[in-house]
Amino acid sequence: MGNILIAEDDADTRYVLKSALEAGRHACAAAASGAEAMALAEAVTFDAVVLDMVLGDADGLTVLEKLKTDDPGLPVVILTGHADVQSAVKAMKLGALDYLIKPFGNEELLLIIEKAVKERRLRREFDALRSHVARAHGAEPVFGASKEIRNTAALAAQVAATDLTVILSGPSGSGKEVWAREIHRRSSRGNSPFVALDCGALPENLVESELFGYERGAFTGADRRKPGLFESAFGGTLFLDEIANLTTGTQAKLLRVLEERRIRHLGGKKDIPVDTRVIVAANKNLPDCIKEGAFREDLYHRLNQFTLKVPSLSERKEDIPALAAFFLKEAEKLVNKKVDSISDSALAALTAYNWPGNVRELKNVITRAALLSAGEILPAHLGLGGSGQEAAPASVPGAPESFDMKENLRQARAETEKRLIRAALAETGGNKLRAAKLLSIDRKALYDKIKTYSLE
């Protein structure tokens, strides 16, 4: 099912097209002129456009060019007569997806529109995957033998079979986004986009434009219309991490979207229907945030249709060997070297450690150890503090006794950071925001380290 714009000046043909598409379970908006079609396209996000080449007030090619300028990914299907095939060819060169020669059957129309809607959804999913850190970039797989992980998996499977809004709770670094992806994957929306937003990673003034989209001219620098993440995730799942970081004003707008299933672009005048499941995550205790006046109680109750607690790594220590083996395979790609294995003594050290940073910290420790090891990971490569509370800086095993150990630690840590930053920037194509997330540090810290190490 898609949201289709019909631009056709003949009333009878317009009625036939609308009836056929609605019978195919598509939502339709109809325009009788080029001006009306362009105005509708500016106000509403469509999955496809059916455009007649001959409109009363405008040339179809002119309308097509305007539509593709404002939204390059919008699929447009051209309607043309036998005598106007040359214009259809020109339209294809301007970016039209396909064309139909009048007269045509309803079945032919529906097949092309289904193709157009599918292409639009695939494009949205591709853009979403390109814009956000993908599962392949070192994310924890959902597996384990511990009782805690099996219970969590069973609950995730139950809620995945529904369309309930979910709150994922658990300490920082425990893998809440991984569980959000798992719920999405197991749901009926699993073949549609999964889009993630870290609500704490963007300045306040950018969060709403990312979530809800904006019209051209809505603010300085808005030189073209941009769909929001609710639209990018249409038919799929939108994951909002660090939900407690949203301002109360943005929380109010989010509540309205959840209740009405409609959004409005910044600078827009019309509501746009959305079909998107929402999963949120919070490190903070949301009821405490409500008491402090930092989180809306009505939004909390609207979100809290189901809460899934993600266990900390210290609660599922028997899963550490399997997770460490997975992260080692990922680390080998990142540091571009083969590591034979993790020694038994290193595994024992990993299991004994308390992991305040949870799975994210384990991933970083294994990555650093892979970089420092010379074939097998030993306890000295892990850099785990003796207290079990905090990982120690990287050191160089086997250094001469006369070597200045303090300077050694400083230099080793600097070299490790430089290599990891270079690898993360290469992995993300130079995107510093994504590189910072991949390294599990904030963007300012990354900028400071790039400047310190002269990595520009």
C-alpha positions in Angstrom: 0.0 0.0 0.0 1.4 3.4 -1.0 0.4 7.1 -0.9 -0.1 8.1 -4.6 -0.5 11.5 -6.3 -2.6 11.5 -9.5 -2.0 14.5 -11.8 -4.6 14.3 -14.6 -6.8 17.2 -16.0 -9.5 14.9 -17.4 -12.1 14.3 -14.7 -13.3 10.9 -16.1 -9.7 9.6 -16.4 -8.9 11.0 -13.0 -11.8 9.1 -11.4 -10.9 5.8 -13.2 -7.3 6.1 -12.0 -8.3 6.9 -8.4 -10.8 4.1 -8.3 -8.4 1.5 -9.7 -5.6 2.5 -7.3 -7.9 2.6 -4.3 -9.1 -0.9 -5.2 -5.5 -1.9 -5.1 -5.4 -0.6 -1.5 -3.4 2.5 -2.2 -4.2 5.9 -0.7 -4.7 8.6 -3.4 -4.7 12.4 -3.8 -5.9 13.8 -7.1 -4.8 17.0 -8.8 -6.6 18.5 -11.9 -3.7 20.8 -12.9 0.0 21.1 -12.8 -0.1 23.9 -10.2 -2.3 21.8 -7.9 -0.1 18.8 -8.3 3.1 20.7 -7.4 1.3 22.3 -4.4 0.2 18.9 -3.2 3.7 17.4 -3.6 5.2 20.2 -1.6 2.6 19.7 1.3 2.6 15.8 1.4 5.1 13.1 1.0 4.0 10.6 -1.7 5.3 7.1 -2.6 4.7 7.7 -6.3 3.1 10.1 -8.8 1.0 9.2 -11.8 1.5 12.2 -14.2 -0.3 13.0 -17.4 2.0 14.6 -20.0 -0.7 17.0 -21.1 -2.2 19.1 -18.3 -4.4 22.1 -18.9 -2.1 24.7 -17.3 1.3 23.2 -17.6 3.5 20.9 -19.6 4.0 17.5 -18.0 7.8 17.7 -18.5 7.9 21.0 -16.6 5.9 19.4 -13.7 8.1 16.4 -13.7 11.3 18.5 -13.6 9.9 20.4 -10.6 8.9 17.2 -8.8 12.3 15.6 -9.3 14.2 18.8 -8.3 12.3 18.9 -4.9 12.4 15.1 -4.3 15.0 13.3 -6.5 13.9 9.9 -5.2 10.2 10.3 -6.0 9.1 7.7 -8.6 7.0 9.3 -11.3 4.9 7.2 -13.8 4.1 9.1 -17.1 0.7 8.8 -18.9 0.9 9.5 -22.6 -0.9 9.0 -25.9 0.3 7.0 -28.9 1.2 10.3 -30.7 3.3 11.5 -27.8 5.8 8.7 -27.2 8.7 11.1 -27.9 7.7 13.1 -24.8 7.7 10.0 -22.8 11.3 9.2 -23.8 12.3 12.8 -22.8 10.5 12.2 -19.5 12.5 9.0 -18.9 15.7 11.0 -19.4 14.5 13.5 -16.8 14.1 10.7 -14.3 10.6 9.2 -14.8 10.4 5.6 -13.6 8.1 4.3 -16.4 5.3 5.3 -18.7 1.9 4.0 -19.8 0.4 4.5 -23.2 -3.3 5.3 -23.2 -5.5 3.3 -23.2 -4.2 0.9 -20.6 -5.7 -1.7 -18.3 -6.0 -1.4 -14.5 -3.8 -4.5 -14.0 -1.0 -2.8 -16.0 -1.3 0.4 -13.9 -1.3 -1.5 -10.6 1.8 -3.5 -11.6 3.8 -0.4 -12.4 2.6 1.4 -9.3 3.6 -1.5 -7.1 7.0 -1.4 -8.7 7.2 2.3 -8.0 6.2 2.0 -4.4 8.6 -0.9 -3.9 11.4 1.2 -5.4 10.5 4.1 -3.1 10.6 1.9 0.0 13.9 0.3 -1.0 15.4 3.7 -1.6 14.3 4.9 1.9 15.7 1.8 3.5 19.0 2.2 1.7 19.2 5.9 2.7 18.4 4.9 6.3 21.0 2.2 6.4 23.6 4.5 4.9 22.8 7.3 7.3 23.0 5.2 10.5 25.5 2.8 11.9 24.6 -0.6 10.5 24.5 -3.9 12.4 27.6 -5.0 10.5 29.7 -2.3 12.1 30.5 -4.2 15.2 27.0 -4.6 16.8 26.5 -7.3 19.3 24.6 -10.3 17.9 21.6 -11.5 19.9 22.9 -14.8 21.2 23.9 -16.4 24.5 23.3 -19.4 26.7 22.6 -17.5 30.0 19.2 -17.7 31.6 19.0 -13.9 31.5 19.5 -13.7 27.7 17.1 -16.5 27.0 14.4 -14.8 29.1 15.0 -11.5 27.3 14.9 -13.2 23.9 11.6 -14.9 24.8 10.0 -11.6 25.8 11.4 -9.9 22.7 9.8 -12.6 20.5 6.5 -12.2 22.2 6.4 -8.4 21.7 7.7 -8.7 18.2 4.5 -10.5 17.2 2.6 -7.4 18.1 2.7 -3.7 17.0 3.0 -2.4 20.6 5.3 0.6 21.4 8.2 -0.7 23.4 10.5 0.9 26.0 13.9 -0.8 26.3 15.6 -0.1 29.6 19.0 -1.1 30.8 22.5 0.4 31.5 24.5 2.2 28.9 26.3 -0.1 26.5 24.1 -3.1 27.2 22.9 -3.4 23.6 19.5 -1.9 23.6 19.7 -1.0 19.9 20.5 -4.6 19.1 17.4 -5.7 20.8 15.4 -3.1 19.0 16.7 -4.5 15.7 15.9 -8.0 16.8 12.3 -7.1 17.6 12.0 -5.3 14.3 13.5 -8.3 12.4 11.1 -10.8 14.0 8.0 -8.5 13.4 5.7 -8.3 10.4 7.6 -5.1 9.6 10.9 -6.9 9.3 11.3 -6.4 5.5 10.7 -2.6 5.9 13.2 0.0 7.1 14.7 0.1 10.5 15.8 3.7 11.3 17.6 4.8 14.4 18.1 8.2 16.0 20.3 8.9 19.0 18.3 11.8 20.6 21.4 12.9 22.5 23.7 13.0 19.5 22.1 16.1 17.8 21.7 19.7 18.9 18.2 20.5 20.1 17.4 22.6 17.1 18.1 19.7 14.7 16.2 16.9 16.4 12.8 18.0 15.3 13.9 18.6 11.7 15.4 15.0 11.6 12.3 13.5 13.2 9.5 15.3 11.4 11.2 16.7 8.2 10.9 20.2 6.9 9.8 22.3 3.9 12.0 24.4 1.7 12.6 27.7 3.4 11.5 26.5 6.9 14.8 27.8 8.3 18.1 29.2 7.1 19.8 26.6 5.0 16.6 24.6 4.2 17.1 24.9 0.4 15.0 21.9 -0.4 12.2 19.8 1.1 13.4 16.9 3.3 11.3 14.0 4.6 11.7 13.2 8.3 12.7 9.9 9.9 9.1 8.9 10.5 8.7 9.0 6.7 12.0 7.2 6.1 10.8 4.4 8.4 7.3 4.2 6.8 6.0 0.7 7.2 8.9 -0.2 9.5 10.4 0.8 12.8 11.8 4.0 14.2 14.2 3.5 17.2 14.7 6.5 19.4 17.7 6.0 21.7 18.3 8.2 24.8 14.6 9.3 24.7 15.0 11.2 27.9 17.2 13.8 26.1 14.3 15.2 24.1 13.1 18.6 25.2 9.5 18.7 26.6 8.5 20.6 23.5 9.7 17.8 21.2 8.1 15.3 23.6 4.7 17.0 23.1 5.1 16.8 19.3 6.1 13.1 19.6 3.0 12.4 21.7 0.8 13.9 19.1 2.4 11.8 16.3 1.9 8.6 18.4 -1.8 9.4 19.1 -2.8 10.7 15.7 -0.3 8.8 13.4 0.4 12.0 11.5 3.3 14.3 11.3 3.7 17.9 10.0 7.0 19.1 8.5 8.7 22.2 10.0 7.3 25.0 7.9 4.5 22.8 6.6 0.8 23.4 6.6 -0.6 19.9 6.0 -0.5 16.7 8.1 1.2 13.6 6.6 -0.1 10.2 7.6 2.6 7.8 8.9 2.7 4.0 9.5 5.7 3.5 11.7 6.3 1.4 14.8 8.2 3.2 17.6 10.7 1.6 20.0 12.5 3.8 22.5 15.4 3.3 24.9 16.5 5.1 28.0 19.5 4.8 30.3 17.8 7.1 32.8 14.9 6.0 35.0 11.9 7.7 33.2 9.6 7.7 36.3 12.4 9.7 38.1 12.6 12.0 35.1 8.8 12.6 35.4 9.2 13.5 39.1 12.0 16.0 38.2 9.8 17.6 35.5 12.1 16.5 32.7 9.8 14.0 31.0 6.1 14.1 30.2 4.0 11.7 32.2 1.4 11.4 29.3 4.1 10.5 26.8 5.6 7.9 29.2 2.2 6.2 29.5 1.7 6.3 25.8 5.2 4.7 25.2 5.0 2.2 28.0 2.8 -0.4 26.3 5.6 -2.9 27.0 8.9 -2.6 28.8 11.8 -4.9 28.1 14.7 -4.8 30.5 18.1 -5.5 28.8 20.5 -7.3 31.3 23.9 -5.8 32.0 26.9 -7.8 30.9 27.8 -8.6 34.6 24.4 -10.3 34.8 25.2 -12.6 31.8 28.8 -13.4 32.3 28.6 -16.9 30.8 27.9 -15.2 27.4 31.3 -13.4 27.5 33.3 -16.1 25.6 30.9 -16.2 22.7 30.6 -12.4 22.5 34.4 -12.0 22.8 34.9 -14.4 19.9 32.4 -12.5 17.8 34.0 -9.1 18.5 37.5 -10.6 17.8 36.3 -11.4 14.2 35.0 -7.9 13.8 38.3 -6.4 15.3 40.4 -8.3 12.8 38.7 -6.4 10.0 39.1 -3.1 11.8 42.8 -3.4 12.7 43.6 -5.4 9.5 45.4 -8.3 11.1 44.8 -12.0 12.0 44.6 -13.0 15.6 44.9 -16.7 16.4 42.8 -16.9 19.6 42.0 -15.5 23.0 44.0 -17.4 25.7 42.3 -19.2 28.5 43.9 -16.9 31.0 42.6 -13.9 29.0 39.1 -15.4 29.0 39.3 -15.9 32.7 40.2 -12.2 33.2 37.4 -11.1 30.9 34.9 -13.2 32.9 36.2 -11.9 36.3 35.9 -8.3 35.3 32.8 -6.3 36.3 32.1 -4.5 33.0 30.7 -1.1 34.0 30.6 -0.2 30.3 28.8 -3.5 29.4 28.9 -5.0 25.9 30.2 -1.8 24.4 33.2 -1.8 26.7 33.9 -5.5 25.9 33.9 -4.7 22.2 36.4 -1.9 22.7 38.7 -4.0 25.0 38.8 -6.8 22.4 39.5 -4.4 19.6 42.4 -2.9 21.5 43.7 -6.3 22.5 43.6 -7.4 18.8 45.7 -4.4 17.9 48.3 -5.1 20.6 48.5 -8.9 20.4 51.1 -10.8 18.4 49.0 -13.9 17.5 47.2 -14.8 20.8 45.4 -12.4 23.1 46.9 -12.5 26.6 45.7 -10.8 29.8 48.3 -8.1 29.4 46.7 -7.1 26.1 43.3 -6.5 27.7 44.3 -3.5 29.9 41.8 -4.4 32.6 42.3 -2.7 35.9 43.0 -4.8 38.9 40.0 -3.4 40.7 37.7 -4.8 38.1 36.0 -1.4 37.8 37.8 0.3 35.0 39.9 -0.7 32.0 43.5 0.5 32.3 45.3 2.3 29.5 47.0 0.2 26.8 50.5 -1.0 27.7 53.3 -2.7 25.8 54.0 -6.2 27.2 57.6 -7.2 27.5 59.1 -3.7 27.7 62.6 -3.4 29.2 62.7 -2.7 32.9 64.6 0.5 32.4 61.9 1.9 30.1 59.9 4.8 31.4 56.6 3.0 32.0 54.5 6.1 32.4 55.8 7.4 29.1 55.3 4.0 27.6 51.7 3.9 28.6 51.0 7.4 27.2 52.6 6.6 23.9 51.0 3.2 23.5 47.6 4.7 24.3 48.1 7.5 21.8 49.2 5.1 19.1 46.2 2.9 19.8 43.8 5.8 19.7 45.3 7.1 16.4 45.0 3.7 14.7 41.4 3.2 15.9 40.4 6.8 14.8 41.9 6.3 11.4 40.2 2.9 11.0 36.8 4.4 12.1 37.1 7.3 9.8 37.9 5.0 6.9 35.0 2.7 7.8 32.5 5.6 7.8 33.9 7.4 4.8 35.1 10.3 6.9 31.8 10.9 8.6 32.9 12.1 12.0 29.5 11.8 13.7 29.3 8.1 12.7 33.0 7.5 13.5 32.4 8.9 17.0 29.5 6.5 17.5 31.5 3.6 16.2 34.3 4.5 18.7 31.7 5.0 21.5 32.9 8.6 22.2 31.1 11.9 21.8 31.7 14.0 18.7 33.6 16.8 20.5 36.0 14.3 22.0 36.7 12.9 18.5 37.3 16.4 17.1 39.7 17.1 19.9 41.7 13.9 19.4 41.8 14.5 15.6 43.3 17.9 16.3 45.7 16.6 19.0 47.0 13.8 16.7 46.9 16.0 13.5 44.8 13.4 11.7 43.0 15.9 9.4 
